[in-house]
Amino acid sequence: MTDNLELEKTLWQTADKLRNNMDASEYKHVVLGLIFLKYISDAFE
């Protein structure tokens, strides 16, 4: 359980760093791309 919390914390920190350097419209494309990759990954498992 601790590993999952650490991973979640790391992911949120990374997202925060990306948002600081990007406009909202650019960030949307990054997030949508990651969601699509997660969907494809789950579909092939």
PDBQT receptor file of N, H, CA, C and O in Angstrom, charges set to zero:
ATOM      1  N   MET A   1       0.824  -1.195   0.000  1.00  0.00    +0.000 N 
ATOM      2  CA  MET A   1       0.000   0.000   0.000  1.00  0.00    +0.000 C 
ATOM      3  C   MET A   1       0.865   1.254   0.000  1.00  0.00    +0.000 C 
ATOM      4  O   MET A   1       0.528   2.248  -0.644  1.00  0.00    +0.000 OA
ATOM      5  N   THR A   2       1.966   1.205   0.715  1.00  0.00    +0.000 N 
ATOM      6  H   THR A   2       2.239   0.397   1.238  1.00  0.00    +0.000 HD
ATOM      7  CA  THR A   2       2.862   2.355   0.790  1.00  0.00    +0.000 C 
ATOM      8  C   THR A   2       3.449   2.667  -0.579  1.00  0.00    +0.000 C 
ATOM      9  O   THR A   2       3.620   3.836  -0.926  1.00  0.00    +0.000 OA
ATOM     10  N   ASP A   3       3.761   1.630  -1.365  1.00  0.00    +0.000 N 
ATOM     11  H   ASP A   3       3.622   0.680  -1.083  1.00  0.00    +0.000 HD
ATOM     12  CA  ASP A   3       4.310   1.845  -2.701  1.00  0.00    +0.000 C 
ATOM     13  C   ASP A   3       3.313   2.589  -3.583  1.00  0.00    +0.000 C 
ATOM     14  O   ASP A   3       3.696   3.465  -4.359  1.00  0.00    +0.000 OA
ATOM     15  N   ASN A   4       2.032   2.241  -3.462  1.00  0.00    +0.000 N 
ATOM     16  H   ASN A   4       1.721   1.530  -2.831  1.00  0.00    +0.000 HD
ATOM     17  CA  ASN A   4       1.011   2.924  -4.248  1.00  0.00    +0.000 C 
ATOM     18  C   ASN A   4       0.905   4.390  -3.855  1.00  0.00    +0.000 C 
ATOM     19  O   ASN A   4       0.734   5.256  -4.713  1.00  0.00    +0.000 OA
ATOM     20  N   LEU A   5       1.004   4.669  -2.562  1.00  0.00    +0.000 N 
ATOM     21  H   LEU A   5       1.143   3.965  -1.865  1.00  0.00    +0.000 HD
ATOM     22  CA  LEU A   5       0.928   6.062  -2.106  1.00  0.00    +0.000 C 
ATOM     23  C   LEU A   5       2.124   6.863  -2.596  1.00  0.00    +0.000 C 
ATOM     24  O   LEU A   5       1.986   8.025  -2.979  1.00  0.00    +0.000 OA
ATOM     25  N   GLU A   6       3.295   6.243  -2.583  1.00  0.00    +0.000 N 
ATOM     26  H   GLU A   6       3.407   5.300  -2.272  1.00  0.00    +0.000 HD
ATOM     27  CA  GLU A   6       4.501   6.916  -3.069  1.00  0.00    +0.000 C 
ATOM     28  C   GLU A   6       4.398   7.176  -4.572  1.00  0.00    +0.000 C 
ATOM     29  O   GLU A   6       4.788   8.240  -5.054  1.00  0.00    +0.000 OA
ATOM     30  N   LEU A   7       3.873   6.199  -5.305  1.00  0.00    +0.000 N 
ATOM     31  H   LEU A   7       3.556   5.334  -4.914  1.00  0.00    +0.000 HD
ATOM     32  CA  LEU A   7       3.696   6.374  -6.744  1.00  0.00    +0.000 C 
ATOM     33  C   LEU A   7       2.711   7.497  -7.028  1.00  0.00    +0.000 C 
ATOM     34  O   LEU A   7       2.954   8.333  -7.898  1.00  0.00    +0.000 OA
ATOM     35  N   GLU A   8       1.600   7.521  -6.299  1.00  0.00    +0.000 N 
ATOM     36  H   GLU A   8       1.403   6.841  -5.592  1.00  0.00    +0.000 HD
ATOM     37  CA  GLU A   8       0.607   8.576  -6.489  1.00  0.00    +0.000 C 
ATOM     38  C   GLU A   8       1.202   9.946  -6.180  1.00  0.00    +0.000 C 
ATOM     39  O   GLU A   8       0.954  10.911  -6.902  1.00  0.00    +0.000 OA
ATOM     40  N   LYS A   9       1.978  10.028  -5.121  1.00  0.00    +0.000 N 
ATOM     41  H   LYS A   9       2.180   9.244  -4.534  1.00  0.00    +0.000 HD
ATOM     42  CA  LYS A   9       2.616  11.295  -4.745  1.00  0.00    +0.000 C 
ATOM     43  C   LYS A   9       3.580  11.757  -5.845  1.00  0.00    +0.000 C 
ATOM     44  O   LYS A   9       3.614  12.937  -6.195  1.00  0.00    +0.000 OA
ATOM     45  N   THR A  10       4.346  10.829  -6.375  1.00  0.00    +0.000 N 
ATOM     46  H   THR A  10       4.318   9.871  -6.090  1.00  0.00    +0.000 HD
ATOM     47  CA  THR A  10       5.289  11.151  -7.440  1.00  0.00    +0.000 C 
ATOM     48  C   THR A  10       4.565  11.612  -8.702  1.00  0.00    +0.000 C 
ATOM     49  O   THR A  10       4.990  12.566  -9.354  1.00  0.00    +0.000 OA
ATOM     50  N   LEU A  11       3.477  10.934  -9.042  1.00  0.00    +0.000 N 
ATOM     51  H   LEU A  11       3.132  10.159  -8.513  1.00  0.00    +0.000 HD
ATOM     52  CA  LEU A  11       2.709  11.318 -10.228  1.00  0.00    +0.000 C 
ATOM     53  C   LEU A  11       2.113  12.715 -10.088  1.00  0.00    +0.000 C 
ATOM     54  O   LEU A  11       2.120  13.494 -11.041  1.00  0.00    +0.000 OA
ATOM     55  N   TRP A  12       1.593  13.035  -8.890  1.00  0.00    +0.000 N 
ATOM     56  H   TRP A  12       1.587  12.403  -8.115  1.00  0.00    +0.000 HD
ATOM     57  CA  TRP A  12       1.022  14.370  -8.680  1.00  0.00    +0.000 C 
ATOM     58  C   TRP A  12       2.107  15.436  -8.750  1.00  0.00    +0.000 C 
ATOM     59  O   TRP A  12       1.876  16.517  -9.292  1.00  0.00    +0.000 OA
ATOM     60  N   GLN A  13       3.278  15.149  -8.213  1.00  0.00    +0.000 N 
ATOM     61  H   GLN A  13       3.466  14.271  -7.773  1.00  0.00    +0.000 HD
ATOM     62  CA  GLN A  13       4.376  16.116  -8.271  1.00  0.00    +0.000 C 
ATOM     63  C   GLN A  13       4.805  16.357  -9.718  1.00  0.00    +0.000 C 
ATOM     64  O   GLN A  13       5.092  17.489 -10.107  1.00  0.00    +0.000 OA
ATOM     65  N   THR A  14       4.844  15.289 -10.506  1.00  0.00    +0.000 N 
ATOM     66  H   THR A  14       4.611  14.369 -10.190  1.00  0.00    +0.000 HD
ATOM     67  CA  THR A  14       5.200  15.413 -11.916  1.00  0.00    +0.000 C 
ATOM     68  C   THR A  14       4.152  16.230 -12.660  1.00  0.00    +0.000 C 
ATOM     69  O   THR A  14       4.495  17.084 -13.477  1.00  0.00    +0.000 OA
ATOM     70  N   ALA A  15       2.879  15.974 -12.383  1.00  0.00    +0.000 N 
ATOM     71  H   ALA A  15       2.600  15.280 -11.719  1.00  0.00    +0.000 HD
ATOM     72  CA  ALA A  15       1.797  16.733 -13.023  1.00  0.00    +0.000 C 
ATOM     73  C   ALA A  15       1.889  18.212 -12.664  1.00  0.00    +0.000 C 
ATOM     74  O   ALA A  15       1.673  19.078 -13.511  1.00  0.00    +0.000 OA
ATOM     75  N   ASP A  16       2.206  18.491 -11.425  1.00  0.00    +0.000 N 
ATOM     76  H   ASP A  16       2.382  17.787 -10.737  1.00  0.00    +0.000 HD
ATOM     77  CA  ASP A  16       2.352  19.888 -10.998  1.00  0.00    +0.000 C 
ATOM     78  C   ASP A  16       3.500  20.577 -11.731  1.00  0.00    +0.000 C 
ATOM     79  O   ASP A  16       3.384  21.740 -12.119  1.00  0.00    +0.000 OA
ATOM     80  N   LYS A  17       4.605  19.861 -11.919  1.00  0.00    +0.000 N 
ATOM     81  H   LYS A  17       4.699  18.917 -11.604  1.00  0.00    +0.000 HD
ATOM     82  CA  LYS A  17       5.740  20.438 -12.641  1.00  0.00    +0.000 C 
ATOM     83  C   LYS A  17       5.370  20.721 -14.095  1.00  0.00    +0.000 C 
ATOM     84  O   LYS A  17       5.749  21.756 -14.643  1.00  0.00    +0.000 OA
ATOM     85  N   LEU A  18       4.633  19.808 -14.720  1.00  0.00    +0.000 N 
ATOM     86  H   LEU A  18       4.324  18.967 -14.276  1.00  0.00    +0.000 HD
ATOM     87  CA  LEU A  18       4.210  20.023 -16.102  1.00  0.00    +0.000 C 
ATOM     88  C   LEU A  18       3.288  21.226 -16.222  1.00  0.00    +0.000 C 
ATOM     89  O   LEU A  18       3.410  22.014 -17.160  1.00  0.00    +0.000 OA
ATOM     90  N   ARG A  19       2.372  21.369 -15.283  1.00  0.00    +0.000 N 
ATOM     91  H   ARG A  19       2.273  20.728 -14.521  1.00  0.00    +0.000 HD
ATOM     92  CA  ARG A  19       1.418  22.476 -15.339  1.00  0.00    +0.000 C 
ATOM     93  C   ARG A  19       2.092  23.824 -15.172  1.00  0.00    +0.000 C 
ATOM     94  O   ARG A  19       1.617  24.822 -15.715  1.00  0.00    +0.000 OA
ATOM     95  N   ASN A  20       3.179  23.873 -14.438  1.00  0.00    +0.000 N 
ATOM     96  H   ASN A  20       3.565  23.062 -13.997  1.00  0.00    +0.000 HD
ATOM     97  CA  ASN A  20       3.876  25.144 -14.248  1.00  0.00    +0.000 C 
ATOM     98  C   ASN A  20       4.473  25.666 -15.548  1.00  0.00    +0.000 C 
ATOM     99  O   ASN A  20       4.601  26.876 -15.734  1.00  0.00    +0.000 OA
ATOM    100  N   ASN A  21       4.835  24.766 -16.438  1.00  0.00    +0.000 N 
ATOM    101  H   ASN A  21       4.731  23.783 -16.287  1.00  0.00    +0.000 HD
ATOM    102  CA  ASN A  21       5.530  25.163 -17.658  1.00  0.00    +0.000 C 
ATOM    103  C   ASN A  21       4.642  25.168 -18.899  1.00  0.00    +0.000 C 
ATOM    104  O   ASN A  21       5.116  25.494 -19.988  1.00  0.00    +0.000 OA
ATOM    105  N   MET A  22       3.384  24.819 -18.761  1.00  0.00    +0.000 N 
ATOM    106  H   MET A  22       3.000  24.553 -17.877  1.00  0.00    +0.000 HD
ATOM    107  CA  MET A  22       2.520  24.691 -19.929  1.00  0.00    +0.000 C 
ATOM    108  C   MET A  22       1.243  25.501 -19.785  1.00  0.00    +0.000 C 
ATOM    109  O   MET A  22       0.750  25.752 -18.685  1.00  0.00    +0.000 OA
ATOM    110  N   ASP A  23       0.738  25.891 -20.921  1.00  0.00    +0.000 N 
ATOM    111  H   ASP A  23       1.138  25.687 -21.814  1.00  0.00    +0.000 HD
ATOM    112  CA  ASP A  23      -0.586  26.489 -20.983  1.00  0.00    +0.000 C 
ATOM    113  C   ASP A  23      -1.614  25.362 -20.816  1.00  0.00    +0.000 C 
ATOM    114  O   ASP A  23      -1.318  24.207 -21.124  1.00  0.00    +0.000 OA
ATOM    115  N   ALA A  24      -2.788  25.681 -20.345  1.00  0.00    +0.000 N 
ATOM    116  H   ALA A  24      -3.028  26.619 -20.095  1.00  0.00    +0.000 HD
ATOM    117  CA  ALA A  24      -3.808  24.666 -20.090  1.00  0.00    +0.000 C 
ATOM    118  C   ALA A  24      -4.156  23.880 -21.347  1.00  0.00    +0.000 C 
ATOM    119  O   ALA A  24      -4.385  22.673 -21.274  1.00  0.00    +0.000 OA
ATOM    120  N   SER A  25      -4.199  24.539 -22.487  1.00  0.00    +0.000 N 
ATOM    121  H   SER A  25      -4.013  25.520 -22.546  1.00  0.00    +0.000 HD
ATOM    122  CA  SER A  25      -4.543  23.834 -23.728  1.00  0.00    +0.000 C 
ATOM    123  C   SER A  25      -3.464  22.829 -24.125  1.00  0.00    +0.000 C 
ATOM    124  O   SER A  25      -3.776  21.778 -24.686  1.00  0.00    +0.000 OA
ATOM    125  N   GLU A  26      -2.217  23.135 -23.845  1.00  0.00    +0.000 N 
ATOM    126  H   GLU A  26      -1.963  23.989 -23.390  1.00  0.00    +0.000 HD
ATOM    127  CA  GLU A  26      -1.135  22.191 -24.118  1.00  0.00    +0.000 C 
ATOM    128  C   GLU A  26      -1.166  21.033 -23.140  1.00  0.00    +0.000 C 
ATOM    129  O   GLU A  26      -0.972  19.883 -23.535  1.00  0.00    +0.000 OA
ATOM    130  N   TYR A  27      -1.406  21.317 -21.882  1.00  0.00    +0.000 N 
ATOM    131  H   TYR A  27      -1.564  22.251 -21.562  1.00  0.00    +0.000 HD
ATOM    132  CA  TYR A  27      -1.428  20.289 -20.841  1.00  0.00    +0.000 C 
ATOM    133  C   TYR A  27      -2.539  19.282 -21.111  1.00  0.00    +0.000 C 
ATOM    134  O   TYR A  27      -2.391  18.093 -20.826  1.00  0.00    +0.000 OA
ATOM    135  N   LYS A  28      -3.653  19.762 -21.663  1.00  0.00    +0.000 N 
ATOM    136  H   LYS A  28      -3.773  20.727 -21.894  1.00  0.00    +0.000 HD
ATOM    137  CA  LYS A  28      -4.787  18.886 -21.981  1.00  0.00    +0.000 C 
ATOM    138  C   LYS A  28      -4.331  17.781 -22.930  1.00  0.00    +0.000 C 
ATOM    139  O   LYS A  28      -4.717  16.625 -22.757  1.00  0.00    +0.000 OA
ATOM    140  N   HIS A  29      -3.524  18.114 -23.919  1.00  0.00    +0.000 N 
ATOM    141  H   HIS A  29      -3.210  19.053 -24.059  1.00  0.00    +0.000 HD
ATOM    142  CA  HIS A  29      -3.074  17.114 -24.888  1.00  0.00    +0.000 C 
ATOM    143  C   HIS A  29      -2.163  16.081 -24.230  1.00  0.00    +0.000 C 
ATOM    144  O   HIS A  29      -2.225  14.901 -24.574  1.00  0.00    +0.000 OA
ATOM    145  N   VAL A  30      -1.339  16.495 -23.312  1.00  0.00    +0.000 N 
ATOM    146  H   VAL A  30      -1.288  17.454 -23.033  1.00  0.00    +0.000 HD
ATOM    147  CA  VAL A  30      -0.473  15.555 -22.597  1.00  0.00    +0.000 C 
ATOM    148  C   VAL A  30      -1.315  14.580 -21.786  1.00  0.00    +0.000 C 
ATOM    149  O   VAL A  30      -1.091  13.371 -21.842  1.00  0.00    +0.000 OA
ATOM    150  N   VAL A  31      -2.278  15.096 -21.036  1.00  0.00    +0.000 N 
ATOM    151  H   VAL A  31      -2.459  16.078 -20.991  1.00  0.00    +0.000 HD
ATOM    152  CA  VAL A  31      -3.108  14.250 -20.185  1.00  0.00    +0.000 C 
ATOM    153  C   VAL A  31      -3.953  13.304 -21.029  1.00  0.00    +0.000 C 
ATOM    154  O   VAL A  31      -4.064  12.122 -20.704  1.00  0.00    +0.000 OA
ATOM    155  N   LEU A  32      -4.542  13.800 -22.096  1.00  0.00    +0.000 N 
ATOM    156  H   LEU A  32      -4.452  14.760 -22.361  1.00  0.00    +0.000 HD
ATOM    157  CA  LEU A  32      -5.357  12.934 -22.952  1.00  0.00    +0.000 C 
ATOM    158  C   LEU A  32      -4.509  11.835 -23.590  1.00  0.00    +0.000 C 
ATOM    159  O   LEU A  32      -4.974  10.706 -23.748  1.00  0.00    +0.000 OA
ATOM    160  N   GLY A  33      -3.294  12.152 -23.948  1.00  0.00    +0.000 N 
ATOM    161  H   GLY A  33      -2.916  13.068 -23.819  1.00  0.00    +0.000 HD
ATOM    162  CA  GLY A  33      -2.383  11.134 -24.487  1.00  0.00    +0.000 C 
ATOM    163  C   GLY A  33      -2.071  10.055 -23.464  1.00  0.00    +0.000 C 
ATOM    164  O   GLY A  33      -2.043   8.871 -23.800  1.00  0.00    +0.000 OA
ATOM    165  N   LEU A  34      -1.837  10.450 -22.228  1.00  0.00    +0.000 N 
ATOM    166  H   LEU A  34      -1.860  11.412 -21.955  1.00  0.00    +0.000 HD
ATOM    167  CA  LEU A  34      -1.555   9.474 -21.177  1.00  0.00    +0.000 C 
ATOM    168  C   LEU A  34      -2.773   8.597 -20.890  1.00  0.00    +0.000 C 
ATOM    169  O   LEU A  34      -2.635   7.396 -20.661  1.00  0.00    +0.000 OA
ATOM    170  N   ILE A  35      -3.952   9.190 -20.903  1.00  0.00    +0.000 N 
ATOM    171  H   ILE A  35      -4.064  10.166 -21.090  1.00  0.00    +0.000 HD
ATOM    172  CA  ILE A  35      -5.175   8.415 -20.688  1.00  0.00    +0.000 C 
ATOM    173  C   ILE A  35      -5.359   7.405 -21.822  1.00  0.00    +0.000 C 
ATOM    174  O   ILE A  35      -5.741   6.261 -21.579  1.00  0.00    +0.000 OA
ATOM    175  N   PHE A  36      -5.087   7.827 -23.055  1.00  0.00    +0.000 N 
ATOM    176  H   PHE A  36      -4.776   8.757 -23.253  1.00  0.00    +0.000 HD
ATOM    177  CA  PHE A  36      -5.201   6.920 -24.190  1.00  0.00    +0.000 C 
ATOM    178  C   PHE A  36      -4.212   5.762 -24.064  1.00  0.00    +0.000 C 
ATOM    179  O   PHE A  36      -4.577   4.614 -24.315  1.00  0.00    +0.000 OA
ATOM    180  N   LEU A  37      -2.980   6.042 -23.683  1.00  0.00    +0.000 N 
ATOM    181  H   LEU A  37      -2.683   6.975 -23.479  1.00  0.00    +0.000 HD
ATOM    182  CA  LEU A  37      -1.988   4.982 -23.511  1.00  0.00    +0.000 C 
ATOM    183  C   LEU A  37      -2.400   4.005 -22.420  1.00  0.00    +0.000 C 
ATOM    184  O   LEU A  37      -2.191   2.800 -22.559  1.00  0.00    +0.000 OA
ATOM    185  N   LYS A  38      -2.979   4.507 -21.341  1.00  0.00    +0.000 N 
ATOM    186  H   LYS A  38      -3.149   5.486 -21.228  1.00  0.00    +0.000 HD
ATOM    187  CA  LYS A  38      -3.465   3.642 -20.264  1.00  0.00    +0.000 C 
ATOM    188  C   LYS A  38      -4.589   2.747 -20.772  1.00  0.00    +0.000 C 
ATOM    189  O   LYS A  38      -4.627   1.561 -20.445  1.00  0.00    +0.000 OA
ATOM    190  N   TYR A  39      -5.500   3.295 -21.563  1.00  0.00    +0.000 N 
ATOM    191  H   TYR A  39      -5.469   4.259 -21.828  1.00  0.00    +0.000 HD
ATOM    192  CA  TYR A  39      -6.609   2.520 -22.129  1.00  0.00    +0.000 C 
ATOM    193  C   TYR A  39      -6.075   1.396 -23.016  1.00  0.00    +0.000 C 
ATOM    194  O   TYR A  39      -6.509   0.250 -22.896  1.00  0.00    +0.000 OA
ATOM    195  N   ILE A  40      -5.145   1.719 -23.895  1.00  0.00    +0.000 N 
ATOM    196  H   ILE A  40      -4.793   2.650 -23.992  1.00  0.00    +0.000 HD
ATOM    197  CA  ILE A  40      -4.564   0.719 -24.805  1.00  0.00    +0.000 C 
ATOM    198  C   ILE A  40      -3.830  -0.355 -24.003  1.00  0.00    +0.000 C 
ATOM    199  O   ILE A  40      -3.948  -1.544 -24.298  1.00  0.00    +0.000 OA
ATOM    200  N   SER A  41      -3.085   0.058 -23.007  1.00  0.00    +0.000 N 
ATOM    201  H   SER A  41      -2.988   1.024 -22.768  1.00  0.00    +0.000 HD
ATOM    202  CA  SER A  41      -2.360  -0.887 -22.161  1.00  0.00    +0.000 C 
ATOM    203  C   SER A  41      -3.315  -1.859 -21.474  1.00  0.00    +0.000 C 
ATOM    204  O   SER A  41      -3.067  -3.065 -21.440  1.00  0.00    +0.000 OA
ATOM    205  N   ASP A  42      -4.400  -1.329 -20.932  1.00  0.00    +0.000 N 
ATOM    206  H   ASP A  42      -4.601  -0.350 -20.959  1.00  0.00    +0.000 HD
ATOM    207  CA  ASP A  42      -5.381  -2.188 -20.266  1.00  0.00    +0.000 C 
ATOM    208  C   ASP A  42      -6.094  -3.100 -21.250  1.00  0.00    +0.000 C 
ATOM    209  O   ASP A  42      -6.429  -4.235 -20.908  1.00  0.00    +0.000 OA
ATOM    210  N   ALA A  43      -6.329  -2.627 -22.454  1.00  0.00    +0.000 N 
ATOM    211  H   ALA A  43      -6.058  -1.706 -22.731  1.00  0.00    +0.000 HD
ATOM    212  CA  ALA A  43      -7.033  -3.425 -23.472  1.00  0.00    +0.000 C 
ATOM    213  C   ALA A  43      -6.218  -4.639 -23.900  1.00  0.00    +0.000 C 
ATOM    214  O   ALA A  43      -6.788  -5.680 -24.227  1.00  0.00    +0.000 OA
ATOM    215  N   PHE A  44      -4.908  -4.522 -23.904  1.00  0.00    +0.000 N 
ATOM    216  H   PHE A  44      -4.444  -3.676 -23.638  1.00  0.00    +0.000 HD
ATOM    217  CA  PHE A  44      -4.051  -5.621 -24.348  1.00  0.00    +0.000 C 
ATOM    218  C   PHE A  44      -3.654  -6.564 -23.226  1.00  0.00    +0.000 C 
ATOM    219  O   PHE A  44      -2.991  -7.566 -23.492  1.00  0.00    +0.000 OA
ATOM    220  N   GLU A  45      -4.026  -6.291 -22.003  1.00  0.00    +0.000 N 
ATOM    221  H   GLU A  45      -4.565  -5.477 -21.788  1.00  0.00    +0.000 HD
ATOM    222  CA  GLU A  45      -3.687  -7.191 -20.887  1.00  0.00    +0.000 C 
ATOM    223  C   GLU A  45      -4.660  -8.318 -20.759  1.00  0.00    +0.000 C 
ATOM    224  O   GLU A  45      -4.517  -9.160 -19.873  1.00  0.00    +0.000 OA
TER     225      GLU A  45
